[in-house]
Amino acid sequence: MAHAGKESAAMMNKIVIRYADKRILKGVTVDFAPNRDIFHIAPVGSSPSDKPLEVRIPDLKAVFFVKDFAGNPKYEDKKNFEPGKPVLGRKIRVLFKDGEEMIGTTQGYQLNRPGFFMIPADSQSNVERCYVVTRATREVKFI
């Protein structure tokens, strides 16, 4: 009889964490939840026996859920929506305190929440979705 282990129940997400102080950490997480202040990451290159690192969401700029860790450093995400392609959620523009701008859609932005998910407008982006930490933003606007 097949037995589903804990590994199969938890979704392993490839993430790139950008801290508010500009540090970057790449790895996988199985316990990220937007309603909790802490989650864990197993950094790229760590051994399965290494204890995952604890990450505090209030210390972050954003958590990028990525297709792969390498991405394409030469590719610059487009800042507009594909004409004629239906959009899920509300179009949004996020300006971070460090000057980075992201354009995408969201279904969960509320000013009083600590953060929200958004999906980049550019479907070719390496970022599948992003959890934006509200306190790391300068301006958030529906477009």
N, C-alpha and C positions, 0 to 999 in steps of 0.2 A: 504494500500500500504506500502510495506516495505521500510524503509529508512536506507541507510548505514550511520552510524555515523562515526565520525572521528576515533574512536577506531578501527573500522574494516579496515579502509583505511591504517592506520599506522601499520607497523609490529613491534610487541613487541619482542625485542631481550634480552635474558638472557645473561648478560655479567659479566666478572670479569676483573676489571681494575687493572693493575699493574703500579703504579707510578714509575718514575725514582728513587725516594727516598725510594723505597721498600714498601710503603704503598699499601694495597690491599683494594679494594672496590667492593662489589657485589651488583648487582641490575638489573633493566631493563631499556632499552632505546628505544625510538621510533624515535629519530632524529639524530642518528650517521651518518655522511657522511664524507668520507675520504678527500674530497676537502674543508672541513671547519675546522677551528681551535677549534671550541667550539661545544659541544653537552651536553645533560642533562641525568642524571641518577636518577631513583627513587630507593634509596638503599633498600636492603632486610630489611623487618621489618618496613619500613616507612608506614605511613597511606596514603590512597589515597588523603587526603586533604593536605598533606605536599607538599610544593613546591619542585620540583626536583632540585638536585644539579647541578651546572654548572661545567663542566669538560673541561680543556684546553688540547688539544692533545699534544702540545709541552712539557707539564709536565709529559707525560706518557712514559712508556717503551713499553707497548702493551695493546691492548684490546682483550680479549679472549671471543669469542662467544661460550658459553658452552651449553651442553645438559641439565645438571642440576647443581645447586649450590654446592651440597655436593661433587659430584665427588667420586673418590675412592682414598683417600690419600696414600694407599699402592700400588696403580697401578703406574708403571713407564712406560711412553710412550716408545714404541719401536723406535729405531733410524734408521730403515730401511724400505724399501718398500716391500710389499707382492709380492713374485715372481709370475710372470704370470698375475698379475692384471694390467690392463692398467692405465696409469698415465695421468691425465689431467693437462696440463700446463708444466712448466719446473721444474725439481728437483732442490731444493735449500737448502743450509745449512746456518743457521743464528746463529752467536755467539754474544750474548748480552754482553754489558760492564760488567754486573755482573757475567759473566761466564756461564750463562745458554745457552744451545745449543738446537736449534730446527731444525728438518729435515722435509721437506715437499715439497709442490709444490706451484708455483705461476704463475699467468698470468699477473701480473702487476708490477714487480720490475723494477724500474729505479732509478739509483743512485741519480738523482737530485730531486726526489720527497720526500716529508716529511714522507711518509710511504707507505706501501703496504700490501695487503692481502696475507696470505698463508694458506694452508690446511695441517694439520699434516700428515706425512706418515702413522702413525698408525691409522687405521680405528676404533680401539677400544678406542681411546683417548676420554676423556670427552670434548675436544676442537673440535668444528666443523670447525672453522676457526679462524684466528687470524689476527688482524691488527697490524703490526709491525711498531713502530715509528723508522725511519731510524737513527735519532741521538742517540738512545739508543743502537745501535749495534756497535760491534767492527769490525765484519767482516761478509760480505754477499757474498756467493759464489755459483755459479751454479755448480751442481755435475752431 
